[in-house]
């Protein structure tokens, strides 16, 4: 059936086509059906029924690509309203995200184009859709199953050995797909094994941490989330040129997720206010309350309570910082500086840097513009930052033949913004028009919006997981011994975790995500069976509210 969409002509704007060349003034982009029919400097002839968008004083760009999201069924309007026409999903139950992808493609659900991989291959799985192969042959078969189901790329996650990564890469490449990795050790052997790109720039800092002192300092960081940022505090700059040259030569894609750093280093106040203003919009009432709270809690969970005065955006020294409950102090600022230096060197060497945000941990849509701003702060030119969310982003997806640039024959995903983002990257936020698949997008929010295929799982990204209590040591004591110190072991403990004795909070000290220390006061050491539990409260909750762990018994015996 022929496409019946009205032709669209975007006329008189400054065109940044995504290829990195000079911008074209007074350009015209003609769209017919869902493809770009013609791109020209100056005016051109077009059919009489064509809808004309006057872009004078504005800039024409390719639709933006967020290369790292964890998609939810109510994200569509948030992405499209901010000019994000394509997203790359990094983790969801495969059956659901495939159904969501296809529903968007069929026009049954509002949203950006979705490219997905499902749960992927893990070294340590914790959800039902995580696959943990025992060897390279099992990895090969797992990737084959993913491909048969229709994934757009393959993925490995923390703890996957190099030989399994190599097997996964070979199978993905055989099908013409790329392999993405989230690593916890040096990127070099994984890139050599065929991993095409990494999330959060994982493995890059690790490749430069070579002295015994740096290795020891890095090993002291135990919290899983802190490991996203902590490696750069110990990265050794003298090895940067070697690693940069290797990555540029290999063409490895690096997705840095700098937006995760911004709030800790001067942007918290601005971003938190922006997010609050957004989520209180009554037309976004369909977003679940828990999701709104996760977006706003992100600032507290990741960076701790406010210290009173927020640092200036460009502060470099003298401020103490907490990240995921770990006090890194000025080391975090130094780590940011090293990370930015590494990215700047990689960009200058012609390396592939792509833009991603990790939504749902951050607000979808607006966070991609923040990522572009952070890339420019890191030393990329505005043009390179724009390419990170357009041409290079499409290359990482393996979809450059259709997406990522404004060129004749490509899919008609185009945005128009006020002003010139080459003069000020913040102008990408000033969206005037969004065209996706040849149709002009309604950029307003609609309280009545519903998705016929809601996500059947509730787990969020920065939620507060229920802790699991495995053991209490000692498990018993005698009355009259005075206060008793306990060692609690389990999983998913945080610096805010609180141990409770028969429902009452007791003094708790965080040791690691697997260990807490708790103290039973002397006056509670009476004979009986006491129930020990652990809970992870939300920031505003008092310690005896919220979901608790399983209970273990602590026995107080008579002393006779």
C-alpha positions in Angstrom: 0.0 0.0 0.0 1.5 3.4 -0.9 2.3 5.8 1.9 -0.4 8.5 2.0 1.4 11.0 4.3 1.3 14.6 3.2 4.6 15.8 1.8 6.6 18.1 4.1 9.1 20.8 3.2 11.3 22.3 5.8 12.5 25.6 4.3 15.0 28.3 5.1 16.8 26.8 8.0 20.4 26.1 8.7 21.1 22.4 8.1 23.5 20.3 10.2 23.1 17.0 8.4 25.0 14.9 11.0 28.0 14.1 8.7 30.2 16.6 10.4 30.7 19.0 7.5 29.9 22.7 7.3 26.3 23.7 8.1 24.3 24.7 5.0 22.4 28.0 5.3 18.9 28.5 3.8 18.5 24.8 3.2 15.3 22.9 2.1 14.5 19.3 3.1 11.7 17.7 1.2 10.0 14.7 2.8 7.7 12.4 0.9 6.1 9.4 2.5 8.5 8.3 5.3 11.7 9.1 3.4 13.8 12.2 2.7 13.2 12.9 -1.0 15.6 15.8 -1.5 18.1 18.0 0.4 19.2 21.3 -1.2 20.6 24.7 -0.6 18.0 27.4 -1.4 14.4 26.9 -2.5 13.2 24.0 -4.6 9.9 23.1 -6.2 7.6 20.7 -4.5 4.0 19.4 -4.8 1.2 21.9 -4.2 -0.3 20.0 -1.3 3.1 20.0 0.6 3.0 21.2 4.2 5.7 23.9 4.6 7.6 24.4 7.9 9.3 27.8 7.9 12.7 27.2 9.6 14.1 30.7 9.1 16.4 31.5 12.0 16.3 27.9 13.1 18.5 24.8 12.7 17.5 21.5 11.0 19.0 18.4 12.6 18.6 14.6 12.3 16.3 13.1 14.9 18.2 12.4 18.1 19.2 8.9 19.3 19.5 7.9 22.9 21.8 4.9 22.9 21.2 3.7 26.4 17.7 3.4 27.9 15.7 1.0 29.9 12.3 1.5 28.2 9.0 1.8 30.0 5.5 1.8 28.4 4.8 5.4 29.3 8.0 7.0 27.9 6.9 7.7 24.4 5.7 11.3 24.7 8.7 12.3 26.9 11.2 11.1 24.3 9.4 12.5 21.2 8.6 15.9 22.8 12.4 16.4 23.3 13.3 15.4 19.8 14.5 11.9 20.6 13.1 9.8 17.7 15.2 6.6 18.3 16.2 4.7 21.4 18.4 1.7 22.1 17.0 -0.5 24.9 19.7 -2.1 27.1 17.6 -4.4 29.2 14.0 -5.6 29.4 12.2 -9.0 29.2 12.6 -9.8 25.6 9.0 -10.7 24.8 7.7 -7.5 26.1 10.2 -5.1 24.5 9.8 -6.8 21.2 6.0 -6.3 21.4 6.6 -2.7 22.3 9.0 -2.2 19.5 6.7 -3.7 17.0 3.6 -1.7 18.3 5.5 1.5 17.8 6.6 0.5 14.3 3.0 -0.3 13.4 1.8 3.1 14.6 -0.3 1.5 17.4 1.7 3.0 20.2 3.2 6.5 20.5 7.0 6.5 20.9 10.4 6.6 19.3 11.9 3.8 17.3 13.1 1.1 19.6 16.0 -1.2 19.0 16.4 -3.9 21.6 18.4 -6.9 22.9 16.3 -8.3 25.8 18.2 -9.3 29.0 21.4 -10.4 27.3 24.2 -12.6 28.5 25.4 -12.1 32.1 28.3 -13.3 34.2 26.0 -13.1 37.2 22.2 -13.1 36.6 19.7 -11.7 39.1 16.5 -11.5 37.0 14.6 -14.2 35.1 15.5 -12.7 31.7 19.3 -12.8 32.4 21.1 -15.6 30.6 24.2 -17.0 32.3 26.0 -19.4 29.9 28.5 -21.8 31.5 30.8 -21.9 28.5 31.4 -20.5 25.0 29.1 -23.0 23.3 26.2 -22.1 25.5 26.9 -18.5 24.8 26.7 -19.2 21.1 23.4 -21.0 21.4 22.0 -18.2 23.6 22.9 -15.5 21.0 21.3 -17.7 18.3 18.1 -17.9 20.3 18.1 -14.1 20.7 18.6 -13.6 17.0 15.8 -16.0 16.1 13.5 -14.1 18.4 14.3 -10.9 16.5 16.8 -8.8 18.6 18.5 -5.8 17.0 21.9 -6.4 18.6 23.6 -8.6 21.3 24.7 -7.7 24.8 27.0 -8.9 27.5 27.0 -7.7 31.1 29.2 -7.8 34.2 31.4 -10.8 34.8 31.3 -12.4 31.4 34.7 -14.0 30.6 36.5 -13.0 27.5 36.1 -16.4 25.8 32.3 -16.2 26.2 32.3 -12.6 24.9 34.3 -13.8 21.9 31.8 -16.5 21.1 28.9 -14.1 21.5 30.6 -11.6 19.2 31.3 -14.2 16.5 27.6 -15.3 16.5 26.3 -11.7 16.5 28.6 -10.6 13.7 27.7 -13.7 11.6 24.1 -12.3 11.7 25.2 -8.8 10.9 24.6 -7.5 14.4 26.8 -5.7 16.9 27.8 -6.8 20.4 27.5 -4.3 23.3 29.3 -4.8 26.6 29.0 -3.6 30.2 32.4 -4.5 31.6 34.2 -4.6 35.0 37.7 -5.0 33.8 40.0 -3.7 31.0 38.3 -3.0 27.7 41.3 -4.1 25.6 40.9 -7.9 25.6 37.1 -7.5 25.1 37.5 -5.2 22.1 40.1 -7.6 20.7 37.5 -10.4 21.2 35.0 -8.5 19.1 32.9 -6.4 21.5 31.9 -3.5 19.4 31.2 -0.9 22.1 30.7 -0.4 25.8 28.2 1.3 28.1 29.3 3.9 30.7 32.8 3.8 29.1 33.2 0.7 31.3 36.6 -0.9 30.9 38.3 2.3 29.7 39.6 3.5 33.0 40.3 0.0 34.1 42.7 -0.4 31.1 44.8 2.4 32.5 44.8 1.3 36.2 48.1 -0.6 36.3 50.1 0.4 39.4 49.6 -1.7 42.5 48.5 1.4 44.5 45.9 2.4 42.0 44.6 -1.2 41.8 44.4 -1.4 45.6 42.5 1.9 45.9 40.0 0.9 43.2 39.5 -2.5 44.8 38.5 -0.7 48.0 35.3 0.5 46.3 32.6 -2.1 47.0 29.3 -0.6 46.1 28.1 -1.8 42.6 26.8 1.6 41.6 29.8 3.5 42.8 31.9 1.5 40.4 30.4 3.4 37.5 32.3 6.5 38.4 35.0 5.5 40.9 37.5 4.0 38.3 38.2 7.4 36.9 39.4 8.6 40.3 42.2 6.1 40.0 42.8 6.1 36.2 46.5 6.7 35.3 46.9 9.4 32.7 50.2 8.3 31.3 48.4 5.3 29.8 45.7 7.4 28.2 47.4 7.8 24.8 48.0 4.1 24.4 44.4 3.1 25.2 42.9 6.0 23.2 45.0 5.0 20.1 43.8 1.4 20.5 40.1 2.3 20.7 40.3 4.8 17.9 42.0 2.3 15.6 39.5 -0.5 16.5 36.6 1.8 16.0 35.2 0.7 19.4 32.1 2.7 20.4 32.2 4.4 23.8 29.0 5.5 25.5 30.1 7.5 28.5 26.8 8.4 30.2 28.2 11.7 31.6 24.8 12.7 32.7 25.3 10.4 35.7 28.1 12.7 36.8 26.5 16.0 36.3 24.3 16.3 39.4 27.2 15.5 41.7 29.4 18.1 40.1 27.4 21.3 40.1 24.2 20.6 38.1 22.1 19.0 40.8 20.1 22.1 41.7 19.2 23.0 38.1 18.4 19.5 37.0 16.3 18.7 40.1 14.2 21.8 39.6 13.7 21.0 35.9 12.7 17.4 36.7 10.3 18.6 39.4 8.6 21.1 37.1 8.3 18.4 34.5 6.8 15.6 36.6 4.2 17.9 38.2 2.6 18.6 34.8 -1.0 17.4 35.1 -0.9 16.1 31.5 1.8 13.6 32.6 -0.5 12.2 35.3 -0.3 8.8 33.6 3.3 8.4 34.8 3.1 6.2 37.9 3.9 7.9 41.2 6.7 5.5 41.9 8.5 6.3 38.7 8.3 10.0 39.4 9.7 9.4 42.9 12.5 7.3 41.4 13.5 10.2 39.1 13.6 12.7 42.0 15.1 10.2 44.5 17.9 9.6 42.1 19.5 12.8 43.3 19.3 11.7 47.0 20.2 8.0 46.5 23.2 8.8 44.3 24.5 11.9 45.9 23.1 12.0 49.4 21.3 14.8 51.2 21.9 18.4 50.3 24.8 20.0 52.0 23.2 23.5 52.1 25.0 25.3 49.3 25.3 23.7 45.9 28.6 23.9 44.1 29.0 26.1 41.0 28.8 24.1 37.7 32.5 24.5 37.0 33.9 23.9 40.5 37.1 21.9 40.5 38.4 21.8 44.0 37.6 22.1 47.7 34.2 20.4 48.0 33.4 17.1 49.6 31.2 14.8 47.6 29.3 11.6 48.4 28.4 9.2 45.6 26.1 6.2 46.3 27.0 6.6 49.9 30.8 6.5 49.4 32.6 9.7 50.4 35.1 10.3 47.6 35.6 14.0 48.3 37.9 15.8 45.8 38.7 12.4 44.3 35.4 12.5 42.4 36.2 15.9 41.0 39.6 14.6 39.9 38.0 11.6 38.4 35.7 13.7 36.4 38.6 15.7 35.1 40.4 12.6 34.0 37.3 11.2 32.4 36.8 14.4 30.4 40.5 14.4 29.4 40.2 10.8 28.2 37.0 11.6 26.1 38.5 14.7 24.7 41.6 12.8 23.6 39.4 10.0 22.1 37.4 12.6 20.1 40.6 14.2 18.8 41.9 10.8 17.7 38.7 10.2 15.7 37.2 7.7 18.2 33.5 6.8 18.3 31.7 8.5 21.2 27.9 7.9 21.4 25.3 9.6 23.6 23.2 7.7 26.1 21.5 8.5 29.4 20.5 5.3 31.2 16.9 6.4 31.5 14.9 5.1 33.5 17.4 6.1 36.2 17.1 9.7 34.9 14.2 11.5 33.2 13.7 10.4 29.6 14.1 12.9 26.8 15.5 16.0 28.6 18.5 14.0 29.9 19.8 13.4 26.4 20.2 17.2 26.0 22.0 17.3 29.3 24.3 14.5 28.0 25.2 16.6 24.9 26.0 19.6 27.2 28.2 17.4 29.4 30.0 16.1 26.3 30.8 19.7 25.3 32.0 20.4 28.8 34.3 17.4 28.5 36.0 19.0 25.4 34.0 17.8 22.4 33.0 20.4 19.9 29.3 21.0 19.6 29.4 19.3 16.2 31.0 16.1 17.7 28.4 16.1 20.5 25.6 16.3 18.0 27.1 13.5 16.0 27.2 11.4 19.2 23.4 11.5 19.2 23.0 11.2 15.4 25.5 9.8 12.9 27.7 7.9 15.4 24.7 6.8 17.3 23.2 5.3 14.2 26.5 3.5 13.4 26.5 1.9 16.9 23.0 0.6 16.1 24.1 -0.7 12.8 21.4 1.5 11.2 23.4 4.2 9.4 21.9 3.2 6.1 18.5 4.6 7.3 19.1 6.8 10.3 21.5 9.4 11.8 21.9 11.9 9.0 19.6 14.2 6.9 20.3 12.8 3.5 18.2 11.8 0.5 16.7 8.4 0.7 17.0 8.1 4.5 14.1 7.7 6.9 12.5 11.0 7.6 13.4 11.5 11.3 14.2 15.2 11.5 14.0 17.9 14.1 14.0 21.7 14.0 15.4 23.8 16.9 15.5 27.5 17.7 18.9 29.1 17.3 22.2 27.5 16.5 23.5 24.6 18.6 27.0 25.0 17.1 27.1 28.3 18.9 25.5 27.0 22.0 24.8 23.3 22.4 22.0 24.1 24.8 20.0 25.2 21.8 19.2 21.5 21.1 16.7 21.8 23.9 14.8 24.5 22.1 12.7 22.1 20.0 10.4 23.8 17.4 9.3 20.8 15.4 9.8 17.0 15.4 9.2 14.8 12.4 9.4 11.0 12.9 8.9 8.6 10.0 7.6 11.4 7.8 4.9 12.7 10.1 4.9 15.8 12.3 4.8 14.8 15.9 2.3 16.3 18.4 4.8 17.4 21.1 2.2 18.0 23.8 1.5 15.6 26.6 -1.9 14.0 27.0 -3.3 12.9 30.3 -5.5 10.3 28.5 -2.5 8.5 27.0 -2.5 4.8 27.5 -0.4 1.9 26.2 -2.3 -1.3 25.3 0.9 -3.3 26.1 1.9 -2.1 29.6 5.1 -3.4 31.0 4.2 -6.4 33.3 7.1 -5.8 35.6 7.5 -3.2 38.2 11.3 -3.2 39.0 12.8 0.2 38.4 16.4 1.2 37.9 17.3 3.2 41.0 14.7 1.5 43.2 15.3 0.4 46.7 15.5 -3.4 46.4 14.4 -5.6 49.2 17.6 -6.7 51.1 18.2 -10.4 51.7 19.5 -11.5 55.0 21.5 -14.8 54.9 23.1 -15.0 58.3 23.4 -13.3 61.8 26.6 -13.9 63.7 26.5 -14.7 66.5 23.1 -16.3 66.4 22.6 -16.5 70.1 23.8 -14.9 73.4 23.1 -15.0 77.1 21.1 -12.5 79.1 23.2 -10.1 81.1 26.0 -9.9 78.6 25.5 -6.2 77.9 25.0 -4.8 74.4 25.7 -7.2 71.7 27.5 -6.5 68.4 26.2 -8.5 65.4 27.5 -9.1 61.9 24.7 -9.4 59.3 25.5 -10.9 55.9 23.3 -11.0 52.8 22.9 -8.9 49.7 21.5 -5.5 48.5 22.6 -3.6 51.6 23.2 0.2 51.3 24.6 2.9 53.5 21.0 3.8 54.3 20.1 0.2 55.3 18.7 -0.2 58.9 18.6 -3.3 61.0 15.5 -3.9 63.1 15.0 -6.0 66.2 11.4 -7.1 66.5 10.4 -4.2 64.2 12.4 -1.6 66.1 15.4 0.1 64.5 18.8 -0.5 66.1 22.2 1.0 65.6 23.5 -0.1 62.1 26.8 0.4 60.4 27.3 -0.2 56.7 30.3 -2.4 55.8 29.5 -3.4 52.2 26.6 -4.5 50.0 27.0 -7.9 51.6 27.6 -7.0 55.2 26.2 -4.8 58.0 27.2 -4.4 61.6 24.3 -4.0 64.2 24.2 -3.4 67.9 21.6 -4.7 70.3 21.4 -2.4 73.3 21.8 -4.1 76.7 18.2 -3.4 77.9 16.8 -5.6 75.1 18.9 -8.6 75.9 16.1 -10.5 77.6 15.5 -14.3 77.1 13.5 -15.1 74.1 13.5 -15.3 70.3 14.2 -11.9 68.6 13.5 -11.3 64.9 16.3 -9.6 63.0 15.4 -7.9 59.7 16.9 -5.3 57.4 15.2 -2.6 55.4 16.2 0.0 52.8 14.1 3.0 53.4 13.4 5.8 50.9 15.0 9.1 51.8 12.0 10.6 53.5 10.9 7.5 55.4 11.6 6.9 59.0 13.5 3.6 59.5 10.5 1.5 60.6 8.6 2.0 57.4 9.0 0.3 54.0 9.8 -3.2 52.8 11.9 -5.4 55.0 14.1 -8.4 54.3 13.3 -11.9 55.4 13.6 -12.4 59.2 16.3 -14.5 61.0 16.1 -15.5 64.6 18.5 -14.3 67.4 18.2 -16.3 70.6 18.8 -14.9 74.0 19.3 -17.7 76.5 18.8 -17.6 80.3 22.1 -17.3 82.1 21.9 -19.8 84.9 
